[in-house]
């Protein structure tokens, strides 16, 4: 396989050769003399890793063909290969090929991991979808749900570093601490009939359940394909900006993070997903809110200190640098961002990214977005009794379970050490 290195019965490859965020993949088990139907993802110089192994079969053989590593049994094969378009840094396919109806509709693998947490991504609720609607919205709830969380993300798993999600230690670029994403698998038969499958992860085991009725009616062979995406951003979408019937609206998003030591914040970064199709100017603004009664907003002015460029036309991480860096003490804060645009278009949107993680650290607009072009510089007020932020006349509600793809970069104020000076704070 292209750029894989073979040693004994194991293939290995460095997918992302960045010392601060290295991603490596192994096919097989380097600790075994014979080939195993296994693959392993390692991230941040193997600080965290994940391995997955299919059930072995006596007499099965391993071959390389068509750019795939194939473990061939009598009735079941396991194919492994790269999938470059799966996520921002590529991805990997681990698929079963069923040559006949299996004895069980549950396909099992054993898994091992180090330093990782797994977060199931459920269907978007009606309440969440309704909160994203606007006056005159003609979208159905189902359409809104699919815009927020695509079909291959519903029932998937977001995988995060279990401890390194709030800082930047030892020179590693953790960003929001996301290691990879395991997308919802589907099964496809020889006639192209497709059905979604159920993915389940528990300690020591990953299973994929294929609907029994599909297997009974399928034309074989049937392919079942869990996909792993190497990504640092969330897999679901939340609005940063909307143009609804030519009414520009900015949506404030963000969440909690902790500054473990005093420091000077140099920038805020947010992952921007879908962009408007016909805009000449796109903007993203960021800020830090203190948690207390009446707070000072560290949001910069419209020009100079945040992204505000006519050439902002691509998706990805957008860094907003401070020209005058705010000095913060060690404390809890809220990190926020919102978007804006200038140009022609209708029913366009700019989105941020998030995952459902089971922690109450997300914030999104309450009832309405903040109108673009009239954003106050100071005076964000936190109402702790109802967990709502008052932004002028527009309240912003704390929302559970959202880890927004946003982080801040800061320099420690005390005990300077070149190896640890630049650190990143994450939601």
C-alpha positions, 0 to 999 in steps of 0.5 A: 500500500502507498507509503505504508511500511511493512515490518513482519506482519504489520503495516504502519504509516504516519498520516499526519507528520506534525510533531505537535499532533502526529497521527499514525496508523497500524494494520495488523498487530506489531506484537504478534508474529502472524497477521491479525485483522486489526488496526490501530490509531495513535495520536499525539505521539501515541499519548492516546491510541485505539485498536480494533480487531475483528473475530479471527477465522482458522484458515483465513488468509491476508492479501493486498489488492486494489489498495486494500488489505484483505483478511479473507475467510470462507464466509466473511472478509475484513477489508481495510483501506484509507479513506482520504475524504472522510474528515479534515485529516483523512480517514480509515475504512474497516469493513466486513464483506459478508459473502452469505447471510451470517449466523448473527446480525451482530458483528463484533470486534474487540477494542483496546484504548489508552487515554480516550473518552467515547461520546455517543451522538444521539438524534437531535431533539425537537426542542433543539430543532425548534430553537434553530428556527426563525420567523418565516422558516419554511424548513421542516423539523426533519430538515433542520435536524439533518442540517444540524446533525447529518445522518452518518453522525446520528448514532456515531461516536466522538472520541476525545482525549480523556484529560488533555482538553483544557490546556496545551502541555509539553508542546502538543496541539490538543485544540479541543482535545478531539482525537477522531470520529467513528461515523455511523456505519451502513450496510450495502448489498450487491444491488445497491440497497442501503440501510443504516446500522447500529453502532455500540461501544462498551469497554472492550467491545465495538459492535455493529448491528445490521437489521435482520430484515435487510439481511434476509432480503439482501443480495450477497455479498453485503458490505458493512463499513464503519468509517473512522475520520481523523478530525479535530473538530465537532461533527454537528453544526450550529449557526454562527450567522444566518441570512433569513429573508435578507434579515442578517442575524448573528448567533452567539455560541461557545461554552465553559473553559478553565484557565489553570494559571494566569496568562495573556490570551493571544488569540481565539480559534473557532472551526467554521463549517458551511459558508454562504455561497455569494458573499463578498465579506465574511467575519468571525468575532470571538470573546471571553466572558468572565463568570460573575455579576457584571462582566467585562467583555474581551471581545475586540472591535470589528476591525483589526483584532478579529478575522474580518477579511474579503478573502475568508472563503474556506472552511476550517479553523479560523484564528482571531488574534488580539493586538492587545492581549487581555491578561487573565487570572486563573479562573473559570471563563466562557469563550464565545464566538459569532459570525457576520457577512456582507453581500447578496444572498438569501437563506444562507448560513455560516456554521460552527461545529460541536459534539454532544459530550454529556457536559453542560458547557455549551451556550447558544442563542435563547429565542433569537440571535443577536442582530449583526452590526449592533454588538456591544463592547462591554456589559455582558451580564450573567444571571446565575439564578436562571443560567442566562446571559443578558446581551442587551435585550437578547438573552443567551441560554446555557445549553447542556451537552455541547462541546463547541469547536473553539479554543484560546491560545495563551502564554503563561504569565509566571514561571516562564519556561520556553517549553511550556510557554504557549498553551491552548485552552479548550472548551 
